[in-house]
Amino acid sequence: MSLVLRKIRKAKWYKHEAVEWLPPDRLQADTLSDLQTKDNALSIYLVQDDKSDLERVIAALAAACDNLSNFDYALFDDAIIREASFKIANHPGETPDQTVNVTQHRDLIELTTDSVLLLARAIRDGARERKPHSEVGELITRAVAEGHLTVEALKPELRKKLALG
């Protein structure tokens, strides 16, 4: 068993004072923007139950960004995907960490509106967390030092912000 990680914007998953009409057990429609599909597929990353590889996955995803920022993500049990019989493809991810791309990235394919709604509920009911930008920078820097990422693979603005050349 593993956990499923999906990058999100954490604020969209909570009831805001400005959305007083929203019942407590419902999600704003705007949350679905975090589950935007392409060709009816959605990218996810698998993380060990003990979260021993969580920071490496976060570093890989954050290292693909232009700038250093907070990293919001959702974690939920992969049993939801297995029990709902989602179709999964082992396409490589698009982070600068090639190992993470191959070993932990998956695409959920042939998604329907019902399956995306099931994922939204899994995120709502799972853990939604944030790594502050300062910790994200430390994770990326450590991943470079450990050889998981190369400085050259980072975008120029991010490299500059991290003082990596």
C-alpha positions in Angstrom: 0.0 0.0 0.0 1.0 3.6 -0.6 -0.2 7.1 -0.5 -1.2 9.2 -3.4 0.2 12.7 -3.6 -1.4 15.4 -5.8 -0.1 19.0 -5.8 -3.0 21.4 -4.9 -3.7 24.9 -3.8 -4.6 24.3 -0.2 -6.8 27.4 0.2 -9.3 26.1 -2.4 -10.1 23.0 -0.2 -11.4 24.9 2.8 -14.6 26.8 3.3 -14.0 30.5 3.2 -16.0 33.2 4.9 -16.8 34.7 1.5 -18.5 31.4 0.5 -21.1 31.4 3.2 -23.6 29.5 0.9 -21.5 26.4 0.8 -22.7 23.5 3.1 -20.0 21.9 5.3 -19.9 18.6 3.5 -19.5 20.1 0.0 -16.6 21.4 -2.0 -16.3 24.6 -3.9 -16.4 24.1 -7.7 -13.1 25.9 -7.8 -11.4 22.9 -6.2 -11.7 21.1 -9.5 -9.2 23.4 -11.0 -6.6 21.4 -9.0 -7.8 18.3 -10.8 -7.6 19.6 -14.3 -7.2 16.7 -16.7 -5.5 16.6 -20.0 -6.8 14.0 -22.5 -8.9 12.6 -19.6 -5.7 11.8 -17.6 -4.4 13.1 -14.3 -0.8 13.0 -13.0 -0.2 11.6 -9.5 2.8 10.5 -7.5 3.0 7.5 -5.1 4.6 7.9 -1.7 5.5 5.1 0.8 3.1 4.7 3.7 5.9 5.7 6.1 6.4 8.9 4.0 10.1 8.1 3.8 10.2 9.4 0.2 7.8 12.3 0.6 10.4 15.0 0.8 12.2 13.7 -2.3 8.9 13.8 -4.3 8.1 17.3 -3.0 11.7 18.4 -4.0 11.2 16.9 -7.5 7.9 18.6 -8.1 9.0 21.9 -6.6 12.2 21.8 -8.7 10.1 21.8 -11.8 8.7 25.3 -10.9 9.9 28.7 -12.1 10.1 30.1 -8.6 10.4 29.1 -5.0 7.1 29.1 -3.2 5.0 27.2 -0.6 4.2 23.7 -1.7 0.6 22.6 -1.1 -0.3 19.0 -1.5 -2.9 16.3 -0.7 -2.2 12.8 0.5 -4.7 10.0 0.5 -4.6 6.2 0.6 -4.1 4.5 -2.8 -6.8 2.0 -1.8 -9.4 4.5 -3.1 -7.8 4.2 -6.6 -7.5 0.4 -6.4 -11.1 -0.1 -5.1 -12.6 2.2 -7.7 -10.6 0.3 -10.5 -9.0 3.4 -11.9 -6.9 2.7 -15.0 -3.3 3.6 -14.4 -0.5 4.2 -16.9 3.2 4.2 -16.1 4.2 7.2 -18.1 7.3 9.1 -16.8 6.7 12.3 -14.9 8.1 15.6 -15.9 10.2 16.6 -12.9 14.0 17.1 -12.9 14.4 14.0 -10.8 14.4 11.1 -13.3 14.1 8.4 -10.6 11.0 10.0 -9.2 9.6 10.3 -12.7 9.9 6.6 -13.4 9.4 5.0 -10.0 6.7 7.2 -8.4 4.8 8.9 -11.2 1.6 7.5 -12.6 -1.2 8.8 -14.8 -4.8 8.0 -14.0 -6.3 7.6 -17.4 -9.7 7.4 -19.1 -11.2 9.5 -16.3 -14.8 10.5 -16.2 -16.5 13.3 -14.3 -17.5 10.7 -11.7 -13.9 9.5 -11.2 -12.6 13.1 -10.9 -15.3 13.8 -8.3 -14.2 10.6 -6.4 -10.7 12.0 -6.4 -11.9 15.4 -5.1 -13.7 13.6 -2.3 -10.5 11.6 -1.5 -8.6 14.9 -1.3 -11.2 16.5 0.9 -11.2 13.6 3.3 -7.4 13.0 3.2 -4.6 15.1 4.5 -3.9 18.5 2.9 -0.6 19.9 3.9 1.9 22.7 3.2 5.7 22.9 3.1 6.7 26.5 3.5 8.9 28.0 0.8 11.9 28.0 3.1 11.6 24.2 3.7 11.0 23.7 0.0 14.2 25.5 -0.8 16.1 23.3 1.7 14.6 20.1 0.2 15.7 21.2 -3.3 19.2 22.1 -2.1 19.5 18.8 -0.3 18.3 16.9 -3.4 21.0 18.6 -5.5 23.6 17.8 -2.8 22.5 14.1 -2.8 22.6 13.9 -6.6 18.9 13.5 -7.2 18.7 16.8 -9.0 21.3 18.7 -11.0 21.7 22.5 -10.8 21.5 22.6 -14.6 18.0 21.0 -14.5 16.6 23.8 -12.4 15.0 26.8 -14.0 17.2 30.0 -13.9 15.0 32.0 -11.5 14.8 29.1 -9.1 18.6 28.5 -9.3 19.2 32.2 -8.6 16.8 32.2 -5.6 18.5 29.2 -4.1 22.0 30.7 -4.8 23.0 27.5 -6.8 24.8 29.3 -9.6 
